[in-house]
Amino acid sequence: MAHLIRRGRIETANWSLLDEHGLEEFVRRSETARVPPSGTPVVGVLLAFPLWLAQRARCASLDVEIGALIRDEDDLADVALHLPDIHVVAVNFPRFTQGRGYSIARLLRGRYGYTGELRAIGDILRDQMFYLGRVGFDAFELRADQDPEQALSALRDFSEVYQASADRPEPLFRRRAA
């Protein structure tokens, strides 16, 4: 079972990444399924940004949260036009050595002012989580083989940072002078 660290808490990762065919199946099942009882965790669906853009009106009627997956090939200027309508933005890390997701997060938070949930998914490691938080990620979907308690503690690996970043816009010398 995979876990999600969101807002400093460990949750069950109950979101599905769907392609076009998976979305069709999900919509068909949603229309025939009975409404879950209250108290059931909200299930969410992540769609690649072009699919989210094409299907967002249709998905609005579903009783789940809909998020957009931003990929390396997506133009962030196009994504930025729709950020107010996207509640969850996920950035995939296909391999832990790929760093493009850090830049995407920093641009979404800094240049485009995105304030919604920014989720790192894919091959992220405990050692990266503190730095992912620095550039603006506030949710992390862990692989099933990762210990969620250790991953959560990674967000507190360092008590002080020198540089300005998405999580602390003032550099240390300015914080100390104040």
C-alpha positions as CSV (number, residue, x, y, z in Angstrom):
1,M,0.0,0.0,0.0
2,A,1.4,3.4,-1.0
3,H,1.3,6.4,1.3
4,L,0.9,10.1,0.8
5,I,2.5,12.7,2.9
6,R,0.3,15.8,2.7
7,R,0.3,18.9,5.0
8,G,2.7,17.1,7.3
9,R,0.5,14.0,7.8
10,I,0.7,10.5,6.5
11,E,-2.4,9.4,4.5
12,T,-3.3,6.5,2.3
13,A,-2.5,7.3,-1.3
14,N,-5.9,6.8,-2.9
15,W,-5.4,8.7,-6.1
16,S,-5.3,7.1,-9.5
17,L,-3.3,8.3,-12.5
18,L,-5.5,7.7,-15.5
19,D,-5.1,7.8,-19.2
20,E,-7.9,8.4,-21.6
21,H,-9.2,4.8,-21.5
22,G,-8.9,4.6,-17.7
23,L,-10.9,7.8,-17.5
24,E,-13.7,6.4,-19.6
25,E,-13.8,3.3,-17.4
26,F,-13.7,5.4,-14.3
27,V,-16.6,7.6,-15.5
28,R,-18.6,4.6,-16.5
29,R,-18.1,3.0,-13.1
30,S,-18.9,6.3,-11.3
31,E,-22.2,6.6,-13.1
32,T,-23.4,3.1,-12.0
33,A,-21.8,2.9,-8.5
34,R,-23.8,3.9,-5.5
35,V,-22.7,6.9,-3.5
36,P,-20.2,6.0,-0.8
37,P,-21.2,6.6,2.8
38,S,-20.0,9.8,4.5
39,G,-16.7,9.6,6.1
40,T,-15.2,7.7,3.2
41,P,-11.9,9.2,2.2
42,V,-12.1,11.3,-1.0
43,V,-10.7,9.5,-4.0
44,G,-8.8,11.6,-6.5
45,V,-7.9,11.2,-10.1
46,L,-4.8,12.6,-11.8
47,L,-4.9,13.3,-15.5
48,A,-2.1,14.4,-17.8
49,F,-2.5,18.1,-18.4
50,P,-3.7,17.9,-22.0
51,L,-6.3,15.3,-21.0
52,W,-7.3,17.4,-18.0
53,L,-7.8,20.4,-20.3
54,A,-9.9,18.4,-22.7
55,Q,-12.0,16.6,-20.1
56,R,-12.3,19.1,-17.2
57,A,-15.9,20.1,-17.8
58,R,-16.9,16.4,-18.0
59,C,-15.0,15.6,-14.8
60,A,-16.6,18.4,-12.9
61,S,-19.7,16.2,-12.4
62,L,-17.7,13.4,-10.8
63,D,-17.7,13.2,-7.0
64,V,-13.9,13.1,-6.8
65,E,-11.1,15.6,-6.8
66,I,-9.4,16.0,-10.2
67,G,-5.8,16.9,-10.5
68,A,-3.4,17.6,-13.4
69,L,-0.1,15.8,-14.0
70,I,2.5,18.1,-15.5
71,R,5.0,16.4,-17.7
72,D,8.4,17.6,-19.0
73,E,6.9,18.3,-22.4
74,D,4.0,20.5,-21.1
75,D,4.5,24.2,-21.7
76,L,4.2,25.8,-18.2
77,A,3.0,29.1,-19.8
78,D,-0.1,27.2,-21.1
79,V,-0.5,25.4,-17.7
80,A,-0.3,28.8,-15.9
81,L,-3.4,30.0,-17.7
82,H,-5.4,27.3,-15.9
83,L,-3.7,27.1,-12.5
84,P,-6.7,28.8,-10.7
85,D,-8.8,25.8,-11.8
86,I,-6.4,23.1,-10.8
87,H,-6.6,22.0,-7.2
88,V,-3.8,19.5,-7.3
89,V,-0.8,19.6,-9.6
90,A,1.3,16.5,-9.7
91,V,4.9,16.4,-11.1
92,N,6.2,13.0,-12.0
93,F,9.8,11.9,-11.2
94,P,10.3,8.9,-13.5
95,R,13.8,8.3,-12.0
96,F,15.2,9.8,-8.8
97,T,18.1,11.2,-10.9
98,Q,15.8,13.3,-13.0
99,G,15.7,16.9,-11.7
100,R,13.4,18.7,-14.1
101,G,10.6,18.4,-11.5
102,Y,12.5,20.7,-9.1
103,S,12.5,23.4,-11.8
104,I,8.8,22.9,-12.6
105,A,7.9,23.2,-8.9
106,R,9.9,26.4,-8.5
107,L,8.4,28.0,-11.5
108,L,4.9,27.1,-10.6
109,R,5.3,28.6,-7.1
110,G,7.5,31.5,-7.9
111,R,6.8,32.8,-11.4
112,Y,3.2,31.6,-11.7
113,G,2.1,32.0,-8.1
114,Y,0.4,28.6,-7.8
115,T,-0.9,28.2,-4.2
116,G,-2.7,24.8,-4.5
117,E,-1.3,21.4,-3.6
118,L,1.9,20.6,-5.5
119,R,2.6,16.8,-5.3
120,A,5.7,14.9,-6.1
121,I,5.0,11.4,-7.5
122,G,7.1,8.7,-8.9
123,D,10.7,7.6,-7.9
124,I,11.3,10.1,-5.0
125,L,13.6,9.1,-2.2
126,R,13.7,10.0,1.5
127,D,16.9,11.9,0.9
128,Q,15.2,14.2,-1.7
129,M,12.2,15.2,0.3
130,F,13.6,18.1,2.2
131,Y,14.8,19.6,-1.0
132,L,11.5,18.9,-2.8
133,G,9.8,20.8,0.0
134,R,12.3,23.7,-0.4
135,V,11.2,24.3,-4.0
136,G,7.5,24.2,-3.2
137,F,6.2,20.6,-3.0
138,D,3.8,20.2,-0.1
139,A,2.6,16.6,-0.9
140,F,4.7,13.5,-1.6
141,E,3.3,10.2,-2.9
142,L,5.7,7.5,-1.7
143,R,6.5,4.2,-3.3
144,A,5.0,1.2,-1.5
145,D,8.4,0.1,-0.3
146,Q,9.2,3.3,1.5
147,D,8.7,3.8,5.3
148,P,6.3,6.8,5.6
149,E,7.5,7.7,9.1
150,Q,11.1,8.0,7.9
151,A,10.0,10.0,4.9
152,L,8.0,12.4,7.1
153,S,11.0,12.9,9.3
154,A,13.1,13.8,6.2
155,L,11.1,17.1,6.0
156,R,12.8,18.1,9.2
157,D,16.4,17.0,8.4
158,F,17.8,20.5,8.7
159,S,16.7,23.1,11.2
160,E,18.0,26.2,9.3
161,V,18.7,27.0,5.6
162,Y,20.8,29.8,4.1
163,Q,19.2,30.3,0.7
164,A,15.8,31.8,-0.1
165,S,13.4,29.4,-1.7
166,A,9.7,28.7,-2.1
167,D,9.2,27.6,1.5
168,R,11.3,30.5,3.0
169,P,11.5,33.5,0.7
170,E,13.9,35.4,2.9
171,P,17.6,34.3,3.0
172,L,19.2,33.7,6.4
173,F,21.1,37.0,6.5
174,R,17.8,39.0,6.1
175,R,16.0,36.9,8.7
176,R,18.8,37.5,11.2
177,A,18.9,41.2,10.6
178,A,15.2,41.5,11.3
